[in-house]
């Protein structure tokens, strides 16, 4: 698991933890073709003065497709916080 910090367009710093995500449970792990099912999960915590703590989870498949759920059914919509986080993570990872 890796940890890093990104800056959102409103200049807010957020903490990100990322790691591989596999199907839930022992049976899911044992039965899955690991090379196709594993995704990278991003757990993001935002906290700024005057605001409550907010947490977001995003998933990225090996083909680069982003989603809000492990199954890949819900994509982040434009002009949402999840979309801004996705863009900031892509910028961060392209600079590494």
C-alpha positions as CSV (number, residue, x, y, z in Angstrom):
1,X,0.0,0.0,0.0
2,X,1.3,3.4,-0.8
3,X,0.5,6.8,0.7
4,X,0.8,10.2,-0.9
5,X,-0.7,13.6,-0.9
6,X,-2.4,15.4,-3.8
7,X,-3.6,19.0,-4.4
8,X,-7.1,19.6,-5.7
9,X,-8.0,22.5,-8.0
10,X,-9.2,24.6,-5.0
11,X,-5.7,24.2,-3.6
12,X,-6.8,21.8,-0.9
13,X,-4.4,19.1,0.1
14,X,-5.8,15.6,0.5
15,X,-4.3,12.3,1.7
16,X,-4.5,9.2,-0.5
17,X,-3.8,5.6,0.3
18,X,-3.7,3.2,-2.6
19,X,-3.3,-0.5,-3.0
20,X,-4.5,-3.6,-5.0
21,X,-8.1,-4.6,-4.4
22,X,-9.3,-8.2,-5.0
23,X,-12.7,-9.8,-4.7
24,X,-14.1,-10.0,-1.2
25,X,-13.5,-13.1,0.9
26,X,-11.4,-16.2,0.7
27,X,-13.6,-17.8,-2.0
28,X,-13.6,-14.7,-4.2
29,X,-9.8,-14.6,-3.8
30,X,-9.3,-18.3,-4.6
31,X,-11.7,-18.4,-7.6
32,X,-10.8,-15.2,-9.3
33,X,-8.4,-15.0,-12.2
34,X,-6.2,-12.6,-10.3
35,X,-4.7,-10.9,-13.4
36,X,-8.1,-9.8,-14.6
37,X,-10.0,-9.0,-11.4
38,X,-7.5,-7.0,-9.4
39,X,-7.8,-3.3,-9.4
40,X,-6.1,-0.4,-7.7
41,X,-8.2,1.2,-5.0
42,X,-7.7,4.8,-3.8
43,X,-9.0,5.8,-0.4
44,X,-9.1,9.6,-0.1
45,X,-9.7,11.7,3.0
46,X,-10.4,15.3,2.7
47,X,-10.4,17.6,5.7
48,X,-10.2,21.4,5.7
49,X,-10.9,24.0,8.3
50,X,-14.6,24.5,8.8
51,X,-15.6,21.3,7.0
52,X,-16.3,17.8,8.2
53,X,-14.1,14.9,7.3
54,X,-15.1,13.4,4.0
55,X,-13.9,10.1,2.5
56,X,-14.0,8.9,-1.0
57,X,-13.1,5.5,-2.6
58,X,-12.2,5.2,-6.3
59,X,-11.1,2.2,-8.2
60,X,-8.9,2.0,-11.3
61,X,-8.9,-1.1,-13.6
62,X,-5.7,-2.2,-15.4
63,X,-7.1,-0.8,-18.6
64,X,-7.3,2.7,-17.0
65,X,-11.0,2.8,-16.5
66,X,-12.1,4.6,-13.3
67,X,-15.1,3.6,-11.2
68,X,-16.8,4.3,-7.9
69,X,-17.5,0.7,-7.1
70,X,-15.3,-2.5,-7.3
71,X,-17.5,-4.0,-10.0
72,X,-16.8,-1.0,-12.3
73,X,-20.5,-0.1,-12.8
74,X,-20.5,3.6,-11.7
75,X,-18.1,6.0,-13.3
76,X,-17.2,9.4,-11.7
77,X,-19.2,12.1,-13.3
78,X,-17.7,15.4,-14.5
79,X,-17.8,18.4,-12.1
80,X,-17.9,16.2,-9.0
81,X,-15.4,15.8,-6.2
82,X,-14.7,12.3,-7.3
83,X,-13.8,13.5,-10.9
84,X,-11.5,16.2,-9.5
85,X,-9.8,13.6,-7.3
86,X,-9.4,11.2,-10.3
87,X,-7.7,14.0,-12.4
88,X,-5.4,14.9,-9.5
89,X,-4.3,11.3,-9.0
90,X,-3.7,10.9,-12.7
91,X,-1.5,14.0,-12.7
92,X,0.4,12.8,-9.6
93,X,1.0,9.3,-11.1
94,X,2.1,10.7,-14.5
95,X,4.9,12.7,-12.7
96,X,6.3,9.7,-10.9
